[in-house]
Amino acid sequence: MEKQGRMKMVSYALFLVALFQCSFLAVAILDPLDFLALQSIRKSLHDLPGSNFFASWDFTSDPCNFPGVYCDSDKVIALNLGDPRAGSPGLTGRIDATIGKLSALAEFSIVPGRIYGSLPQSISQLKELRFLAISRNFISGNIPASLGQLRRLKTLDLSYNQLTGEIPHSIGALPELNNVILCHNHLSGSISPFLSKVLTRLDLKHNALTGSLAPDFLPPSLQSLSLSWNKLTGPVDKLLSRLDQLSYLDLSLNQFTGPIPDRLFSFPIKNLQLERNLFSGSVQPADQVTISTVDLSHNRLSGQISPMFSTVQNLYLNNNRFTGKVPASIVDQLLAGNIQTLYLQHNYLTGIEINPTADIPGSSSLCLQYNCMVTPVQTPCPFKAGNDKSRPTAQCSEFKG
């Protein structure tokens, strides 16, 4: 019996040794520097209540099998931290500077949560990095100028954080940038040119950016541009004329001046937002406008309304200085239900050929008030349009006839 007991103890000891060796070998397949970096990153981050992303991060097993960790041979090539499912509570803590030790890292992302502190300068050591996305957290401080050393970076998404300071010139000089999303921060200063010839998306809305934009500020490859809710100034007609691949454009709520290039309306844009600027001059597209939504409201545009806008589904020309009569083709499309929104209030329009008994489709909205005419039809207008039906006669005398 005693001999059998000793044999069982020896067998158990051998089993423990084998288990330890297996665990050691599993851990040992990862480069030691990457292994230690992952440990430090894990210590600096925590699951928010309701999240269990790190529950299976057990460093007695192979880290390449951890959720969010992807390896090639013995190196970590992608690190996607946090549960990507919608509604996940996310993570909290700081990004540890040892992130820079993951020398083969090509992709680094963190799901929305409560990550705080500044971006580590060491991220600039990740020479293979192509994708950097840390959105909807509480990252603060400046964008490190050293990110300009990431010459292979294609996507930079630091949106919805608390970043301050200027956008470093070095970011704009990155040659392979495809997507830059820095919206909803507190960035300030002027914007330097983006030189990447493959840039397709630039989103800088909801910041405090200032200054004007040079004609060569952006490459013709751009397809989506959003600069709204900033303090940008100056003309943009020469810049926009070059961007003939645009499918989305939002420059609203700035202080841009000068004309809107007629050529812009022939671009493959689906949604055009230029409202609440200081654009001036006439707007005369050469052909029928195929853009579904055109918002030119709250500017200083003048001249007659072009009949080429009759093919626009949602047309906002209110709060400008348009004169003359509303084109008959626009009225026809409104009555046919093809125009869903037609806002013309607060201009100097002198007439519209529409029967007072005309039946405007219930799906369409028309507002004509505060122009230089007696409104032939009474339709609901936005609350901000006010209660006055027509402009004072003194303001309209020069537009009679």
Secondary structure, 3 states (H helix, E strand, C coil): CHHHHHHHHHHHHHHHHHHHHHHHHHHHCCCHHHHHHHHHHHHHEEECCCCCHHHHCCCCCCHHHCCCEEEECCEEEEEEECCCCCCCCCEEECCCHHHHHCCCCCEEEECCCEEEECCCHHHHHCCCCCEEEECCCEEEEECCHHHHHCCCCCEEECCCCEEEECCCHHHHCCCCCCEEECCCCEEEECCCCCCCCCCCEEECCCCEEEECCCCCCCCCCCCEEECCCCEEEEECHHHHHHCCCCCEEECCCCEEEECCCHHHHHCCCCEEECCCCEEEECCCCCCCCCCCEEECCCCEEEEECCHHHHHCCEEECCCCEEEEEECHHHHHHHHCCCCCEEECCCCEEEEECCCCCCCCCCCCEEECCCECCCCCCCCCCCHHHCCCCECCHHHHHHHCC
